[in-house]
Amino acid sequence: MTYLESIFKVLVVGLVLGAGLPALFATGLLAFSGTESADGTATVRPARRYLGIALFVFVGWAIVTAVLWITRATIIHHTGIDLFPFMPRK
């Protein structure tokens, strides 16, 4: 049963990060871009613009955190700084 639980966890994380982050980025693009009027002018509501920026920041934070997590052992080895001290190392 341990193998099935591990496979399920990897599947869930893969779906969340693999499909969820691009979906959030696309939602941020839609919120940031605004709407186009009949005369060709674009209008953007400030709340939607801030929502788009917040989604871009969140996606960027998730990517940077993932890269730092993957390279955690190398960073600790070369600098001695543990960026995730609350997470146990194997």
Backbone as XML, in Angstrom:
<?xml version="1.0"?>
<chain id="A" units="angstrom">
  <residue number="1" name="MET">
    <atom name="N" x="0.813" y="-1.194" z="0.000"/>
    <atom name="CA" x="0.000" y="0.000" z="0.000"/>
    <atom name="C" x="0.853" y="1.252" z="0.000"/>
  </residue>
  <residue number="2" name="THR">
    <atom name="N" x="2.062" y="1.183" z="0.485"/>
    <atom name="CA" x="2.949" y="2.337" z="0.531"/>
    <atom name="C" x="3.260" y="2.834" z="-0.867"/>
  </residue>
  <residue number="3" name="TYR">
    <atom name="N" x="3.457" y="1.919" z="-1.799"/>
    <atom name="CA" x="3.758" y="2.321" z="-3.158"/>
    <atom name="C" x="2.582" y="3.055" z="-3.801"/>
  </residue>
  <residue number="4" name="LEU">
    <atom name="N" x="1.378" y="2.570" z="-3.550"/>
    <atom name="CA" x="0.203" y="3.232" z="-4.113"/>
    <atom name="C" x="0.019" y="4.627" z="-3.529"/>
  </residue>
  <residue number="5" name="GLU">
    <atom name="N" x="0.274" y="4.777" z="-2.248"/>
    <atom name="CA" x="0.165" y="6.100" z="-1.631"/>
    <atom name="C" x="1.211" y="7.053" z="-2.206"/>
  </residue>
  <residue number="6" name="SER">
    <atom name="N" x="2.419" y="6.568" z="-2.406"/>
    <atom name="CA" x="3.479" y="7.400" z="-2.977"/>
    <atom name="C" x="3.154" y="7.805" z="-4.408"/>
  </residue>
  <residue number="7" name="ILE">
    <atom name="N" x="2.656" y="6.868" z="-5.186"/>
    <atom name="CA" x="2.281" y="7.178" z="-6.567"/>
    <atom name="C" x="1.150" y="8.190" z="-6.595"/>
  </residue>
  <residue number="8" name="PHE">
    <atom name="N" x="0.194" y="8.051" z="-5.701"/>
    <atom name="CA" x="-0.927" y="8.989" z="-5.635"/>
    <atom name="C" x="-0.442" y="10.388" z="-5.261"/>
  </residue>
  <residue number="9" name="LYS">
    <atom name="N" x="0.469" y="10.494" z="-4.302"/>
    <atom name="CA" x="1.004" y="11.800" z="-3.905"/>
    <atom name="C" x="1.739" y="12.464" z="-5.063"/>
  </residue>
  <residue number="10" name="VAL">
    <atom name="N" x="2.551" y="11.713" z="-5.775"/>
    <atom name="CA" x="3.271" y="12.264" z="-6.926"/>
    <atom name="C" x="2.288" y="12.698" z="-8.009"/>
  </residue>
  <residue number="11" name="LEU">
    <atom name="N" x="1.248" y="11.922" z="-8.231"/>
    <atom name="CA" x="0.242" y="12.273" z="-9.226"/>
    <atom name="C" x="-0.471" y="13.570" z="-8.858"/>
  </residue>
  <residue number="12" name="VAL">
    <atom name="N" x="-0.842" y="13.723" z="-7.603"/>
    <atom name="CA" x="-1.545" y="14.933" z="-7.168"/>
    <atom name="C" x="-0.646" y="16.157" z="-7.291"/>
  </residue>
  <residue number="13" name="VAL">
    <atom name="N" x="0.588" y="16.056" z="-6.826"/>
    <atom name="CA" x="1.513" y="17.192" z="-6.927"/>
    <atom name="C" x="1.793" y="17.516" z="-8.394"/>
  </residue>
  <residue number="14" name="GLY">
    <atom name="N" x="1.930" y="16.511" z="-9.227"/>
    <atom name="CA" x="2.152" y="16.745" z="-10.648"/>
    <atom name="C" x="0.982" y="17.462" z="-11.302"/>
  </residue>
  <residue number="15" name="LEU">
    <atom name="N" x="-0.227" y="17.074" z="-10.929"/>
    <atom name="CA" x="-1.397" y="17.751" z="-11.489"/>
    <atom name="C" x="-1.510" y="19.185" z="-10.997"/>
  </residue>
  <residue number="16" name="VAL">
    <atom name="N" x="-1.261" y="19.396" z="-9.715"/>
    <atom name="CA" x="-1.377" y="20.744" z="-9.155"/>
    <atom name="C" x="-0.325" y="21.667" z="-9.755"/>
  </residue>
  <residue number="17" name="LEU">
    <atom name="N" x="0.920" y="21.241" z="-9.760"/>
    <atom name="CA" x="1.983" y="22.087" z="-10.279"/>
    <atom name="C" x="2.050" y="22.068" z="-11.799"/>
  </residue>
  <residue number="18" name="GLY">
    <atom name="N" x="1.745" y="20.935" z="-12.391"/>
    <atom name="CA" x="1.840" y="20.823" z="-13.837"/>
    <atom name="C" x="0.717" y="21.512" z="-14.583"/>
  </residue>
  <residue number="19" name="ALA">
    <atom name="N" x="-0.484" y="21.492" z="-14.026"/>
    <atom name="CA" x="-1.624" y="22.131" z="-14.688"/>
    <atom name="C" x="-2.104" y="23.356" z="-13.925"/>
  </residue>
  <residue number="20" name="GLY">
    <atom name="N" x="-1.884" y="23.380" z="-12.624"/>
    <atom name="CA" x="-2.393" y="24.477" z="-11.816"/>
    <atom name="C" x="-1.650" y="25.780" z="-12.018"/>
  </residue>
  <residue number="21" name="LEU">
    <atom name="N" x="-0.315" y="25.732" z="-12.044"/>
    <atom name="CA" x="0.449" y="26.967" z="-12.220"/>
    <atom name="C" x="0.228" y="27.597" z="-13.596"/>
  </residue>
  <residue number="22" name="PRO">
    <atom name="N" x="0.253" y="26.839" z="-14.681"/>
    <atom name="CA" x="-0.066" y="27.475" z="-15.963"/>
    <atom name="C" x="-1.494" y="28.030" z="-16.017"/>
  </residue>
  <residue number="23" name="ALA">
    <atom name="N" x="-2.432" y="27.360" z="-15.347"/>
    <atom name="CA" x="-3.801" y="27.877" z="-15.317"/>
    <atom name="C" x="-3.870" y="29.189" z="-14.533"/>
  </residue>
  <residue number="24" name="LEU">
    <atom name="N" x="-3.148" y="29.285" z="-13.423"/>
    <atom name="CA" x="-3.098" y="30.544" z="-12.673"/>
    <atom name="C" x="-2.431" y="31.646" z="-13.489"/>
  </residue>
  <residue number="25" name="PHE">
    <atom name="N" x="-1.382" y="31.298" z="-14.223"/>
    <atom name="CA" x="-0.712" y="32.288" z="-15.067"/>
    <atom name="C" x="-1.652" y="32.790" z="-16.157"/>
  </residue>
  <residue number="26" name="ALA">
    <atom name="N" x="-2.394" y="31.888" z="-16.777"/>
    <atom name="CA" x="-3.346" y="32.290" z="-17.817"/>
    <atom name="C" x="-4.458" y="33.147" z="-17.236"/>
  </residue>
  <residue number="27" name="THR">
    <atom name="N" x="-4.912" y="32.827" z="-16.045"/>
    <atom name="CA" x="-5.924" y="33.653" z="-15.382"/>
    <atom name="C" x="-5.368" y="35.036" z="-15.081"/>
  </residue>
  <residue number="28" name="GLY">
    <atom name="N" x="-4.102" y="35.103" z="-14.679"/>
    <atom name="CA" x="-3.456" y="36.385" z="-14.456"/>
    <atom name="C" x="-3.351" y="37.207" z="-15.727"/>
  </residue>
  <residue number="29" name="LEU">
    <atom name="N" x="-3.069" y="36.546" z="-16.840"/>
    <atom name="CA" x="-3.021" y="37.266" z="-18.121"/>
    <atom name="C" x="-4.387" y="37.830" z="-18.488"/>
  </residue>
  <residue number="30" name="LEU">
    <atom name="N" x="-5.422" y="37.048" z="-18.293"/>
    <atom name="CA" x="-6.770" y="37.536" z="-18.589"/>
    <atom name="C" x="-7.154" y="38.698" z="-17.692"/>
  </residue>
  <residue number="31" name="ALA">
    <atom name="N" x="-6.810" y="38.610" z="-16.420"/>
    <atom name="CA" x="-7.153" y="39.681" z="-15.486"/>
    <atom name="C" x="-6.353" y="40.942" z="-15.779"/>
  </residue>
  <residue number="32" name="PHE">
    <atom name="N" x="-5.097" y="40.786" z="-16.169"/>
    <atom name="CA" x="-4.228" y="41.930" z="-16.401"/>
    <atom name="C" x="-4.517" y="42.631" z="-17.725"/>
  </residue>
  <residue number="33" name="SER">
    <atom name="N" x="-4.988" y="41.889" z="-18.714"/>
    <atom name="CA" x="-5.129" y="42.448" z="-20.052"/>
    <atom name="C" x="-6.312" y="43.392" z="-20.193"/>
  </residue>
  <residue number="34" name="GLY">
    <atom name="N" x="-7.381" y="43.172" z="-19.474"/>
    <atom name="CA" x="-8.537" y="44.056" z="-19.579"/>
    <atom name="C" x="-9.459" y="43.667" z="-20.716"/>
  </residue>
  <residue number="35" name="THR">
    <atom name="N" x="-10.371" y="44.577" z="-21.046"/>
    <atom name="CA" x="-11.343" y="44.322" z="-22.103"/>
    <atom name="C" x="-11.214" y="45.380" z="-23.186"/>
  </residue>
  <residue number="36" name="GLU">
    <atom name="N" x="-11.551" y="45.000" z="-24.387"/>
    <atom name="CA" x="-11.459" y="45.914" z="-25.523"/>
    <atom name="C" x="-12.857" y="46.405" z="-25.888"/>
  </residue>
  <residue number="37" name="SER">
    <atom name="N" x="-12.978" y="47.715" z="-26.069"/>
    <atom name="CA" x="-14.264" y="48.308" z="-26.436"/>
    <atom name="C" x="-14.478" y="48.188" z="-27.935"/>
  </residue>
  <residue number="38" name="ALA">
    <atom name="N" x="-15.666" y="48.598" z="-28.375"/>
    <atom name="CA" x="-16.004" y="48.525" z="-29.800"/>
    <atom name="C" x="-15.140" y="49.475" z="-30.630"/>
  </residue>
  <residue number="39" name="ASP">
    <atom name="N" x="-14.715" y="50.589" z="-30.034"/>
    <atom name="CA" x="-13.894" y="51.539" z="-30.783"/>
    <atom name="C" x="-12.411" y="51.195" z="-30.750"/>
  </residue>
  <residue number="40" name="GLY">
    <atom name="N" x="-12.037" y="50.114" z="-30.116"/>
    <atom name="CA" x="-10.659" y="49.641" z="-30.133"/>
    <atom name="C" x="-9.838" y="50.047" z="-28.926"/>
  </residue>
  <residue number="41" name="THR">
    <atom name="N" x="-10.419" y="50.785" z="-28.014"/>
    <atom name="CA" x="-9.672" y="51.168" z="-26.818"/>
    <atom name="C" x="-9.794" y="50.075" z="-25.759"/>
  </residue>
  <residue number="42" name="ALA">
    <atom name="N" x="-8.734" y="49.909" z="-25.011"/>
    <atom name="CA" x="-8.718" y="48.889" z="-23.960"/>
    <atom name="C" x="-8.942" y="49.554" z="-22.613"/>
  </residue>
  <residue number="43" name="THR">
    <atom name="N" x="-9.815" y="48.972" z="-21.833"/>
    <atom name="CA" x="-10.048" y="49.466" z="-20.475"/>
    <atom name="C" x="-9.705" y="48.362" z="-19.487"/>
  </residue>
  <residue number="44" name="VAL">
    <atom name="N" x="-9.000" y="48.751" z="-18.449"/>
    <atom name="CA" x="-8.592" y="47.799" z="-17.422"/>
    <atom name="C" x="-9.064" y="48.324" z="-16.078"/>
  </residue>
  <residue number="45" name="ARG">
    <atom name="N" x="-9.757" y="47.498" z="-15.351"/>
    <atom name="CA" x="-10.176" y="47.860" z="-14.004"/>
    <atom name="C" x="-8.994" y="47.659" z="-13.065"/>
  </residue>
  <residue number="46" name="PRO">
    <atom name="N" x="-8.758" y="48.591" z="-12.143"/>
    <atom name="CA" x="-7.605" y="48.468" z="-11.241"/>
    <atom name="C" x="-7.617" y="47.188" z="-10.402"/>
  </residue>
  <residue number="47" name="ALA">
    <atom name="N" x="-8.789" y="46.759" z="-9.959"/>
    <atom name="CA" x="-8.842" y="45.537" z="-9.147"/>
    <atom name="C" x="-8.398" y="44.327" z="-9.957"/>
  </residue>
  <residue number="48" name="ARG">
    <atom name="N" x="-8.795" y="44.262" z="-11.214"/>
    <atom name="CA" x="-8.374" y="43.140" z="-12.062"/>
    <atom name="C" x="-6.882" y="43.206" z="-12.350"/>
  </residue>
  <residue number="49" name="ARG">
    <atom name="N" x="-6.353" y="44.413" z="-12.535"/>
    <atom name="CA" x="-4.924" y="44.561" z="-12.783"/>
    <atom name="C" x="-4.130" y="44.071" z="-11.571"/>
  </residue>
  <residue number="50" name="TYR">
    <atom name="N" x="-4.565" y="44.448" z="-10.362"/>
    <atom name="CA" x="-3.868" y="44.005" z="-9.157"/>
    <atom name="C" x="-4.011" y="42.497" z="-8.953"/>
  </residue>
  <residue number="51" name="LEU">
    <atom name="N" x="-5.147" y="41.941" z="-9.316"/>
    <atom name="CA" x="-5.314" y="40.496" z="-9.248"/>
    <atom name="C" x="-4.333" y="39.804" z="-10.192"/>
  </residue>
  <residue number="52" name="GLY">
    <atom name="N" x="-4.192" y="40.334" z="-11.414"/>
    <atom name="CA" x="-3.244" y="39.762" z="-12.364"/>
    <atom name="C" x="-1.821" y="39.827" z="-11.854"/>
  </residue>
  <residue number="53" name="ILE">
    <atom name="N" x="-1.443" y="40.963" z="-11.283"/>
    <atom name="CA" x="-0.094" y="41.109" z="-10.737"/>
    <atom name="C" x="0.110" y="40.141" z="-9.578"/>
  </residue>
  <residue number="54" name="ALA">
    <atom name="N" x="-0.891" y="39.994" z="-8.712"/>
    <atom name="CA" x="-0.784" y="39.065" z="-7.581"/>
    <atom name="C" x="-0.615" y="37.626" z="-8.073"/>
  </residue>
  <residue number="55" name="LEU">
    <atom name="N" x="-1.327" y="37.253" z="-9.112"/>
    <atom name="CA" x="-1.181" y="35.896" z="-9.652"/>
    <atom name="C" x="0.192" y="35.694" z="-10.276"/>
  </residue>
  <residue number="56" name="PHE">
    <atom name="N" x="0.724" y="36.709" z="-10.969"/>
    <atom name="CA" x="2.073" y="36.609" z="-11.535"/>
    <atom name="C" x="3.108" y="36.444" z="-10.429"/>
  </residue>
  <residue number="57" name="VAL">
    <atom name="N" x="2.960" y="37.217" z="-9.352"/>
    <atom name="CA" x="3.901" y="37.127" z="-8.226"/>
    <atom name="C" x="3.826" y="35.745" z="-7.581"/>
  </residue>
  <residue number="58" name="PHE">
    <atom name="N" x="2.628" y="35.213" z="-7.423"/>
    <atom name="CA" x="2.477" y="33.889" z="-6.817"/>
    <atom name="C" x="3.127" y="32.813" z="-7.679"/>
  </residue>
  <residue number="59" name="VAL">
    <atom name="N" x="2.906" y="32.855" z="-8.980"/>
    <atom name="CA" x="3.497" y="31.854" z="-9.873"/>
    <atom name="C" x="5.022" y="31.976" z="-9.852"/>
  </residue>
  <residue number="60" name="GLY">
    <atom name="N" x="5.531" y="33.196" z="-9.884"/>
    <atom name="CA" x="6.979" y="33.394" z="-9.808"/>
    <atom name="C" x="7.559" y="32.888" z="-8.504"/>
  </residue>
  <residue number="61" name="TRP">
    <atom name="N" x="6.854" y="33.161" z="-7.386"/>
    <atom name="CA" x="7.304" y="32.671" z="-6.084"/>
    <atom name="C" x="7.331" y="31.147" z="-6.060"/>
  </residue>
  <residue number="62" name="ALA">
    <atom name="N" x="6.324" y="30.505" z="-6.621"/>
    <atom name="CA" x="6.271" y="29.039" z="-6.636"/>
    <atom name="C" x="7.425" y="28.458" z="-7.449"/>
  </residue>
  <residue number="63" name="ILE">
    <atom name="N" x="7.755" y="29.085" z="-8.567"/>
    <atom name="CA" x="8.845" y="28.583" z="-9.409"/>
    <atom name="C" x="10.184" y="28.754" z="-8.708"/>
  </residue>
  <residue number="64" name="VAL">
    <atom name="N" x="10.422" y="29.933" z="-8.132"/>
    <atom name="CA" x="11.692" y="30.172" z="-7.438"/>
    <atom name="C" x="11.834" y="29.245" z="-6.234"/>
  </residue>
  <residue number="65" name="THR">
    <atom name="N" x="10.760" y="29.059" z="-5.486"/>
    <atom name="CA" x="10.804" y="28.160" z="-4.335"/>
    <atom name="C" x="11.085" y="26.725" z="-4.771"/>
  </residue>
  <residue number="66" name="ALA">
    <atom name="N" x="10.495" y="26.293" z="-5.869"/>
    <atom name="CA" x="10.735" y="24.933" z="-6.359"/>
    <atom name="C" x="12.184" y="24.746" z="-6.784"/>
  </residue>
  <residue number="67" name="VAL">
    <atom name="N" x="12.757" y="25.734" z="-7.460"/>
    <atom name="CA" x="14.162" y="25.627" z="-7.882"/>
    <atom name="C" x="15.081" y="25.600" z="-6.659"/>
  </residue>
  <residue number="68" name="LEU">
    <atom name="N" x="14.801" y="26.462" z="-5.668"/>
    <atom name="CA" x="15.615" y="26.454" z="-4.452"/>
    <atom name="C" x="15.468" y="25.141" z="-3.688"/>
  </residue>
  <residue number="69" name="TRP">
    <atom name="N" x="14.272" y="24.565" z="-3.701"/>
    <atom name="CA" x="14.052" y="23.287" z="-3.028"/>
    <atom name="C" x="14.840" y="22.174" z="-3.719"/>
  </residue>
  <residue number="70" name="ILE">
    <atom name="N" x="14.842" y="22.183" z="-5.037"/>
    <atom name="CA" x="15.553" y="21.144" z="-5.782"/>
    <atom name="C" x="17.058" y="21.256" z="-5.553"/>
  </residue>
  <residue number="71" name="THR">
    <atom name="N" x="17.580" y="22.472" z="-5.486"/>
    <atom name="CA" x="19.012" y="22.686" z="-5.326"/>
    <atom name="C" x="19.413" y="22.880" z="-3.863"/>
  </residue>
  <residue number="72" name="ARG">
    <atom name="N" x="18.566" y="22.502" z="-2.953"/>
    <atom name="CA" x="18.780" y="22.718" z="-1.520"/>
    <atom name="C" x="20.080" y="22.087" z="-1.020"/>
  </residue>
  <residue number="73" name="ALA">
    <atom name="N" x="20.344" y="20.875" z="-1.377"/>
    <atom name="CA" x="21.549" y="20.193" z="-0.893"/>
    <atom name="C" x="22.814" y="20.866" z="-1.409"/>
  </residue>
  <residue number="74" name="THR">
    <atom name="N" x="22.807" y="21.302" z="-2.646"/>
    <atom name="CA" x="23.962" y="21.981" z="-3.211"/>
    <atom name="C" x="24.186" y="23.330" z="-2.536"/>
  </residue>
  <residue number="75" name="ILE">
    <atom name="N" x="23.123" y="24.057" z="-2.269"/>
    <atom name="CA" x="23.240" y="25.354" z="-1.594"/>
    <atom name="C" x="23.800" y="25.164" z="-0.183"/>
  </residue>
  <residue number="76" name="ILE">
    <atom name="N" x="23.318" y="24.162" z="0.522"/>
    <atom name="CA" x="23.831" y="23.885" z="1.874"/>
    <atom name="C" x="25.302" y="23.495" z="1.811"/>
  </residue>
  <residue number="77" name="HIS">
    <atom name="N" x="25.672" y="22.683" z="0.825"/>
    <atom name="CA" x="27.050" y="22.221" z="0.713"/>
    <atom name="C" x="28.013" y="23.374" z="0.444"/>
  </residue>
  <residue number="78" name="HIS">
    <atom name="N" x="27.650" y="24.266" z="-0.472"/>
    <atom name="CA" x="28.563" y="25.330" z="-0.871"/>
    <atom name="C" x="28.529" y="26.552" z="0.039"/>
  </residue>
  <residue number="79" name="THR">
    <atom name="N" x="27.398" y="26.883" z="0.623"/>
    <atom name="CA" x="27.303" y="28.101" z="1.421"/>
    <atom name="C" x="27.069" y="27.832" z="2.901"/>
  </residue>
  <residue number="80" name="GLY">
    <atom name="N" x="26.556" y="26.671" z="3.237"/>
    <atom name="CA" x="26.228" y="26.367" z="4.619"/>
    <atom name="C" x="24.907" y="26.976" z="5.065"/>
  </residue>
  <residue number="81" name="ILE">
    <atom name="N" x="24.166" y="27.564" z="4.143"/>
    <atom name="CA" x="22.883" y="28.191" z="4.455"/>
    <atom name="C" x="21.764" y="27.209" z="4.138"/>
  </residue>
  <residue number="82" name="ASP">
    <atom name="N" x="20.929" y="26.950" z="5.135"/>
    <atom name="CA" x="19.765" y="26.085" z="4.925"/>
    <atom name="C" x="18.541" y="26.982" z="4.726"/>
  </residue>
  <residue number="83" name="LEU">
    <atom name="N" x="18.046" y="27.058" z="3.505"/>
    <atom name="CA" x="16.922" y="27.912" z="3.181"/>
    <atom name="C" x="15.602" y="27.370" z="3.701"/>
  </residue>
  <residue number="84" name="PHE">
    <atom name="N" x="15.559" y="26.103" z="4.026"/>
    <atom name="CA" x="14.356" y="25.469" z="4.539"/>
    <atom name="C" x="14.683" y="24.748" z="5.844"/>
  </residue>
  <residue number="85" name="PRO">
    <atom name="N" x="15.001" y="25.492" z="6.916"/>
    <atom name="CA" x="15.418" y="24.835" z="8.160"/>
    <atom name="C" x="14.280" y="24.090" z="8.858"/>
  </residue>
  <residue number="86" name="PHE">
    <atom name="N" x="13.049" y="24.412" z="8.520"/>
    <atom name="CA" x="11.907" y="23.767" z="9.148"/>
    <atom name="C" x="11.576" y="22.428" z="8.519"/>
  </residue>
  <residue number="87" name="MET">
    <atom name="N" x="12.207" y="22.088" z="7.413"/>
    <atom name="CA" x="11.979" y="20.817" z="6.732"/>
    <atom name="C" x="13.156" y="19.884" z="7.011"/>
  </residue>
  <residue number="88" name="PRO">
    <atom name="N" x="12.891" y="18.663" z="7.435"/>
    <atom name="CA" x="13.987" y="17.743" z="7.742"/>
    <atom name="C" x="14.708" y="17.290" z="6.464"/>
  </residue>
  <residue number="89" name="ARG">
    <atom name="N" x="16.009" y="17.120" z="6.577"/>
    <atom name="CA" x="16.792" y="16.607" z="5.463"/>
    <atom name="C" x="16.887" y="15.097" z="5.586"/>
  </residue>
  <residue number="90" name="LYS">
    <atom name="N" x="17.010" y="14.435" z="4.459"/>
    <atom name="CA" x="17.130" y="12.971" z="4.452"/>
    <atom name="C" x="18.575" y="12.572" z="4.487"/>
  </residue>
</chain>
